[in-house]
Amino acid sequence: MSVARRVAREEWRWLARGRVALLGVVLLTILSAVAAVTAHDQRRVAQAERSRYQAEANRQFANQPDRHPHRVAHYGHLLFRPLDPLAAFDPGIDPFTGSLLFLEAHRRNEADFGDVRQSSLLVRFGQLTPAFVLQMLAPLLLIFVGHATIARERASGMMRVMLAQGVPATRLVAGKLVALGGVAAVILAPAALALVWIGLHGQVPTLRLLALAAGYALWLAIWVAAVVLASALARRGSEALLALLAIWSLSVIVAPRVVPVLANRLVTVPTRVEAEVAVARDLARLGDPHDPTGARFLRFRDATLNHYGVARIEDLPVNFRGLIAMESERQSSALFDRYAAAIADRQARQVRLVDRLGLFFPVLALRELSMAAAETDLAAYRRFLDQGEVYRYTLVQGLNRLEAERLRYADDIDPTKENRLSRVHWQRVPAFHFDPAAAADTLGRVAPAGAVLLGWLLLLGALVAAATRRLTGDAR
């Protein structure tokens, strides 16, 4: 048996004899397993509820009676954001964003009814998920279990004896790394099994599962190296414990809360109310979208008459009110798209700023990787909004086209006529289908964060190697 393996085995025996450490490992492992089961069940219930509501919304939209197509456009439609299977592992920003998108004519809405707004304030402090356990609690347990792994040998004089007997310091430190790495593997095991189960039943691309598993493996490896490094540098285990607790508090508790606030101060994003006021002001400048004789559409009217070679609106082969509805929707959608793009650009700048600060706090890189792989990050949320807007615009313009092609202008302006079309037309509207990111896009989003985690592990590995050489010098 190699020296490193013997050292690791003795370290495991020492942990087993210390019932507090063993109990901590067992409890955290159980907590991780419970988090995986409860989070999956919560996600399953939430997704079933959203699917049921979506089916009901589709049914009600299709079962509208015969009516004017523009009334159908203003009646609107509902889209419920589907939950990715990996949202059970890491919900990301999903609890803070909306899950329901209302589609209507002349409006591009944001999603409403985020879980945090509908639930107890305790949700704001983190849900019990595998991601929460591994990001927050697992490093803390590694600190308490391993802070004295080398300092204990130095304080008892056993290290000097082992080095004097020819045991290489590199083997000694390697054994400690293996021992603490084994503890980390036990902690990671329930989450890894949960990922395997999700992969077998949730139709998640293997690339995303591997990225998620690799990210958390790197995260725990970073803390294994940091704990052993602190224990190698400290004279006493208590000194290592205090230093590691300070680092954990700063990097895991404080940084994830302070850095986003700092990013929001440096790159401000208009609030929802501010954005709606600005959009309403610009919409008012455009004019009434339902007035075909208004100044807003004079140029469009003249261009339409010239295109069809007629002198009067009444002589057009199509319903001019339907054409006006289509043109109005095009103009208002362009306005909403412009505002949405500006806000998305500012949010992206905030994310890039947080990513840069993630070079100093690896937990930020881990969170970005985890949310991107789980499809619960800002990019996934924006993708749902963008696809919902494409669906809304296609739906509304299709209804406006029905008005233009199926109703006569003279009848449409006559208040005594109902001008209804058969409900068969809205029954033919296809259901909304959300397309998640392609595997290549996901890889592009997780790769930078993975590189940051790998860089931190290599840096700590180099520092551990330097501390190992110092141990050899101290023995001499």
C-alpha positions in Angstrom: 0.0 0.0 0.0 1.4 3.4 -0.9 2.2 6.0 1.7 -0.5 8.4 0.5 -3.2 5.7 0.7 -2.0 4.7 4.2 -2.2 8.3 5.4 -5.6 8.7 3.9 -6.8 5.5 5.5 -5.5 6.7 8.9 -7.2 10.0 8.4 -10.5 8.3 7.7 -10.1 6.2 10.9 -9.4 9.3 12.9 -12.6 10.9 11.5 -14.6 7.8 12.2 -13.4 7.9 15.8 -14.3 11.5 16.1 -18.1 11.0 16.2 -18.8 14.7 15.7 -17.1 14.8 12.3 -18.6 11.5 11.2 -22.1 12.7 12.3 -21.6 15.9 10.4 -20.8 14.0 7.2 -23.7 11.7 7.6 -26.2 14.5 8.4 -25.1 16.6 5.4 -25.2 13.5 3.1 -28.8 12.9 4.3 -29.6 16.5 3.9 -28.3 16.5 0.3 -30.4 13.4 -0.5 -33.5 14.9 1.1 -32.9 18.2 -0.8 -32.7 16.2 -4.1 -35.9 14.3 -3.4 -37.9 17.3 -2.1 -36.7 19.6 -4.9 -37.6 17.1 -7.6 -41.0 16.6 -6.1 -41.7 20.3 -5.9 -40.5 20.8 -9.5 -42.8 17.9 -10.6 -45.8 19.3 -8.9 -45.1 22.8 -10.2 -44.6 21.6 -13.8 -47.8 19.5 -13.6 -49.7 22.5 -12.4 -48.3 24.8 -15.1 -49.0 22.1 -17.8 -52.6 21.8 -16.6 -53.1 25.6 -16.6 -51.5 25.9 -20.0 -53.9 23.2 -21.4 -56.8 25.1 -19.9 -55.7 28.4 -21.3 -55.3 26.8 -24.8 -58.8 25.3 -24.4 -60.4 28.6 -23.4 -58.7 30.4 -26.3 -59.8 27.9 -28.8 -63.4 27.7 -27.5 -64.1 31.4 -27.9 -67.4 32.0 -29.7 -67.7 33.5 -33.2 -66.5 37.0 -32.9 -64.5 39.8 -34.5 -60.8 38.8 -34.9 -59.6 42.0 -33.3 -61.6 41.2 -30.2 -59.9 37.9 -30.1 -56.5 39.7 -30.3 -57.5 41.9 -27.3 -59.0 38.8 -25.4 -55.4 37.6 -25.3 -53.7 34.4 -24.4 -51.7 33.0 -21.5 -48.3 31.3 -21.7 -46.8 29.4 -18.7 -43.1 29.0 -18.6 -42.1 25.3 -18.6 -39.7 24.2 -15.9 -36.5 22.5 -17.0 -35.9 19.2 -15.3 -32.6 20.5 -13.9 -34.5 23.3 -12.2 -35.0 20.8 -9.4 -31.2 20.8 -8.9 -30.7 24.5 -9.2 -33.7 26.9 -9.5 -31.5 29.8 -10.2 -33.4 33.0 -10.8 -36.6 31.2 -11.5 -38.2 32.0 -8.1 -37.6 35.7 -8.7 -38.9 35.9 -12.2 -42.4 35.5 -13.5 -43.9 32.2 -14.7 -46.9 33.6 -16.5 -46.9 35.7 -19.7 -50.0 37.4 -20.9 -50.2 38.0 -24.6 -52.3 40.7 -26.1 -52.5 43.1 -29.0 -50.4 46.3 -28.9 -48.5 45.2 -25.8 -45.3 43.3 -24.9 -45.7 42.2 -21.3 -43.2 40.9 -18.8 -43.8 37.6 -17.0 -45.7 37.8 -13.7 -46.3 35.7 -10.6 -42.7 34.8 -9.4 -42.6 32.3 -6.6 -40.9 34.7 -4.2 -43.7 37.2 -4.6 -46.3 34.5 -3.9 -44.5 32.7 -1.1 -43.1 33.3 2.4 -40.2 35.7 2.7 -38.1 32.7 3.8 -37.9 31.7 0.2 -35.6 34.8 -0.3 -33.0 33.2 1.9 -32.6 30.1 -0.3 -34.6 26.9 -1.0 -33.4 23.5 0.1 -32.0 22.2 -3.2 -28.9 20.2 -4.0 -27.3 23.4 -5.4 -27.9 25.2 -2.1 -26.5 22.4 0.0 -23.3 22.0 -2.2 -22.7 25.8 -2.6 -23.3 26.8 1.0 -23.1 23.9 3.5 -20.7 21.5 1.9 -17.6 23.9 2.1 -18.5 24.6 5.7 -18.5 20.9 6.6 -15.2 20.4 4.8 -13.7 23.2 6.9 -14.8 21.7 10.2 -13.7 18.2 9.2 -10.4 19.1 7.7 -9.1 22.3 9.2 -6.7 20.4 11.6 -5.7 17.6 9.2 -2.1 18.8 9.0 -2.0 21.2 11.9 -2.9 18.4 14.3 0.1 16.3 13.1 2.4 19.3 13.6 1.0 20.2 17.1 1.4 16.6 18.3 4.9 16.3 16.9 3.8 13.3 14.8 4.7 15.1 11.6 8.3 15.7 12.6 8.6 12.0 13.5 7.1 10.8 10.1 9.3 13.2 8.1 12.4 12.1 10.1 11.5 8.4 9.3 11.7 9.3 5.6 8.0 9.8 4.8 8.0 12.4 2.0 6.0 15.5 2.8 4.4 15.2 -0.6 3.0 11.8 0.2 1.7 13.0 3.6 -0.1 16.0 2.0 -1.4 13.8 -0.8 -2.8 11.4 1.7 -4.6 14.3 3.5 -6.0 15.5 0.1 -7.2 12.1 -0.7 -8.9 11.7 2.7 -10.7 15.0 2.5 -11.5 14.4 -1.1 -13.2 11.2 -0.1 -15.3 13.1 2.3 -16.2 15.6 -0.5 -17.1 12.6 -2.8 -19.5 11.3 -0.2 -21.1 14.7 0.1 -21.4 15.0 -3.7 -22.7 11.4 -4.2 -26.5 12.1 -3.5 -26.5 15.1 -5.9 -24.6 13.0 -8.5 -27.1 10.2 -8.3 -29.9 12.8 -8.6 -28.3 14.1 -11.8 -28.1 10.6 -13.2 -31.8 10.0 -12.3 -32.8 13.2 -14.0 -30.7 12.3 -17.0 -32.5 9.0 -17.3 -36.0 10.4 -16.9 -35.9 14.0 -17.7 -34.6 14.1 -21.3 -31.8 16.4 -20.4 -28.8 16.6 -22.8 -25.8 14.7 -21.4 -23.6 17.8 -21.9 -25.5 19.8 -19.4 -25.5 17.0 -16.9 -21.7 16.6 -17.2 -21.1 20.3 -17.0 -23.2 20.5 -13.8 -21.4 17.6 -12.2 -18.0 18.8 -13.3 -18.7 22.3 -11.9 -19.6 21.1 -8.5 -16.7 18.6 -8.4 -14.3 21.4 -9.2 -16.0 23.5 -6.5 -15.5 20.9 -3.8 -12.0 20.2 -5.0 -11.2 23.9 -4.5 -12.3 23.8 -0.9 -10.5 20.5 -0.3 -7.3 22.2 -1.5 -8.0 25.4 0.4 -8.6 23.5 3.7 -5.5 21.4 3.4 -3.5 24.6 2.4 -4.7 26.5 5.5 -4.0 23.5 7.7 -0.5 23.3 6.3 0.3 27.0 6.8 -1.3 27.4 10.3 0.6 26.5 13.5 -2.6 25.4 15.2 -5.9 24.0 14.0 -7.8 26.8 15.6 -5.9 29.3 13.5 -6.8 27.5 10.4 -10.4 27.2 11.4 -10.8 30.9 12.1 -9.1 31.8 8.8 -11.2 29.3 6.8 -14.4 30.5 8.4 -13.6 34.1 7.5 -12.9 33.1 3.9 -16.1 31.1 3.7 -18.2 33.9 5.2 -16.7 36.5 2.8 -16.7 34.4 -0.4 -19.9 32.3 0.1 -22.2 34.5 2.2 -21.2 38.1 1.6 -19.9 38.2 -2.0 -23.0 36.7 -3.7 -25.1 39.3 -2.1 -22.8 42.4 -2.3 -21.5 41.9 -5.9 -25.0 42.0 -7.6 -25.8 45.1 -5.6 -22.6 46.7 -6.8 -23.3 45.7 -10.4 -26.7 47.2 -10.2 -25.2 50.5 -8.9 -22.6 50.6 -11.7 -25.1 49.6 -14.4 -28.6 50.7 -13.6 -31.6 49.1 -15.1 -35.0 50.9 -15.3 -37.6 49.5 -13.0 -40.7 47.9 -14.5 -42.8 51.0 -13.7 -40.2 53.4 -15.2 -40.0 51.3 -18.4 -43.8 51.1 -18.7 -44.1 54.9 -18.2 -41.5 55.5 -20.9 -43.2 53.1 -23.3 -46.6 54.6 -22.7 -45.3 58.0 -23.5 -43.8 56.9 -26.8 -47.0 55.0 -27.6 -49.1 58.1 -27.0 -46.9 59.9 -29.5 -47.7 57.3 -32.2 -51.4 58.0 -31.9 -54.6 55.9 -31.6 -54.0 52.5 -33.2 -57.7 52.0 -33.8 -58.3 55.3 -35.8 -57.8 54.7 -39.5 -58.3 58.4 -40.3 -55.7 59.6 -37.7 -52.6 61.5 -38.7 -50.5 58.5 -37.6 -51.6 56.5 -40.7 -52.0 59.2 -43.4 -48.7 58.2 -45.1 -49.6 54.5 -44.8 -53.0 55.2 -46.3 -51.6 57.0 -49.3 -49.0 54.3 -49.8 -51.7 51.6 -49.7 -54.0 53.4 -52.2 -51.0 53.9 -54.6 -50.1 50.2 -54.2 -53.6 49.0 -55.2 -54.1 51.8 -57.7 -57.4 53.1 -56.2 -58.5 56.5 -55.0 -60.7 55.6 -52.1 -60.3 53.4 -49.1 -63.7 51.9 -49.9 -62.3 50.7 -53.3 -59.5 48.6 -51.8 -59.8 44.8 -52.4 -59.0 44.3 -48.7 -60.3 45.7 -45.4 -58.3 48.9 -44.6 -59.0 48.6 -40.9 -57.3 45.2 -40.9 -54.3 46.7 -42.7 -54.2 49.5 -40.1 -54.3 46.9 -37.3 -51.3 45.1 -38.9 -49.4 48.3 -39.4 -50.2 49.5 -35.9 -49.0 46.2 -34.4 -45.8 46.4 -36.4 -45.0 49.9 -35.1 -45.9 49.2 -31.5 -44.0 45.9 -31.5 -40.9 47.6 -32.9 -41.2 50.1 -30.0 -41.5 47.4 -27.4 -38.7 45.4 -29.0 -36.4 48.5 -28.8 -37.1 49.0 -25.1 -36.7 45.3 -24.4 -33.4 45.1 -26.2 -32.1 48.1 -24.3 -33.0 46.6 -20.9 -31.6 43.2 -22.0 -28.4 44.9 -22.9 -28.1 46.5 -19.5 -28.8 43.2 -17.8 -26.2 41.5 -19.9 -23.7 44.2 -18.9 -24.5 43.5 -15.2 -24.0 39.8 -15.7 -20.6 40.4 -17.4 -19.6 42.6 -14.5 -20.5 39.9 -12.0 -18.6 37.4 -14.2 -15.5 39.5 -14.0 -15.7 39.7 -10.2 -16.1 36.0 -10.3 -12.4 35.8 -11.0 -11.9 36.8 -7.3 -14.9 34.8 -5.9 -15.2 31.3 -7.4 -18.7 30.9 -5.9 -19.9 33.5 -8.5 -18.4 31.4 -11.3 -20.0 28.3 -9.9 -23.4 29.9 -9.7 -23.2 31.1 -13.3 -22.2 27.7 -14.5 -24.8 25.9 -12.4 -27.7 28.2 -13.6 -26.6 28.1 -17.2 -26.4 24.3 -17.2 -29.8 24.1 -15.4 -31.4 26.5 -17.8 -32.4 28.8 -14.9 -30.2 31.8 -15.7 -31.1 35.2 -17.1 -30.4 34.0 -20.7 -32.9 31.2 -20.4 -35.5 33.6 -19.0 -34.9 36.1 -21.8 -35.2 33.2 -24.3 -38.7 32.5 -23.0 -39.7 36.1 -23.2 -38.4 36.4 -26.7 -40.0 33.3 -28.0 -43.2 34.3 -26.3 -43.1 37.6 -28.1 -42.5 36.0 -31.5 -45.6 33.8 -30.8 -47.6 36.8 -29.7 -46.7 38.8 -32.7 -47.5 36.0 -35.1 -50.8 35.3 -33.4 -51.9 38.9 -33.4 -50.9 39.6 -36.9 -52.6 36.4 -38.0 -55.9 37.7 -36.5 -55.4 41.1 -38.1 -54.9 39.5 -41.4 -58.2 37.7 -41.0 -59.8 41.1 -40.5 -58.1 42.4 -43.6 -59.0 39.5 -45.8 -62.3 38.1 -44.5 -64.3 41.3 -43.5 -65.4 44.1 -45.8 -64.4 47.6 -44.9 -67.9 48.9 -45.3 -69.3 46.3 -42.9 -66.4 46.8 -40.5 -67.1 50.5 -39.9 -70.9 49.9 -39.7 -71.8 49.9 -36.0 -75.0 47.9 -36.7 -73.1 44.9 -38.0 -71.5 42.3 -35.7 -68.9 41.2 -38.3 -68.1 37.9 -36.6 -65.9 35.2 -38.0 -66.1 31.5 -37.2 -64.3 30.3 -34.2 -62.7 27.6 -36.4 -60.0 30.2 -37.1 -58.8 30.4 -33.5 -59.1 26.7 -33.1 -56.4 26.3 -35.7 -53.9 28.4 -33.8 -50.9 26.2 -32.9 -49.9 25.8 -29.3 -46.8 27.5 -28.0 -43.7 25.4 -27.8 -40.6 26.6 -25.9 -37.2 25.6 -27.3 -34.4 25.4 -24.8 -30.9 26.4 -25.7 -28.8 24.2 -28.0 -26.0 22.2 -26.5 -23.4 24.4 -28.2 -24.9 27.5 -26.7 -25.0 26.0 -23.2 -21.3 25.0 -23.6 -20.4 28.5 -24.6 -22.1 29.9 -21.5 -20.6 27.4 -19.0 -17.1 27.3 -20.4 -15.8 30.6 -19.0 -17.1 29.8 -15.6 -15.6 26.4 -15.7 -12.3 27.9 -16.7 -12.4 30.2 -13.7 -13.0 27.2 -11.3 -10.3 25.2 -13.0 -7.9 28.2 -12.7 -8.7 28.5 -9.0 -8.0 24.8 -8.5 -4.7 25.0 -10.3 -3.7 28.1 -8.3 -4.5 26.4 -5.0 -2.7 23.3 -6.1 0.4 25.3 -6.7 0.1 26.9 -3.3 -0.3 23.5 -1.7 2.8 22.3 -3.5 4.7 25.4 -2.1 3.4 24.7 1.4 4.5 21.1 1.1 8.1 22.2 0.3 7.9 24.4 3.4 6.9 21.5 5.5 10.0 19.6 4.3 12.2 22.6 5.2 10.6 22.9 8.7 11.5 19.3 9.4 15.1 20.0 8.7 
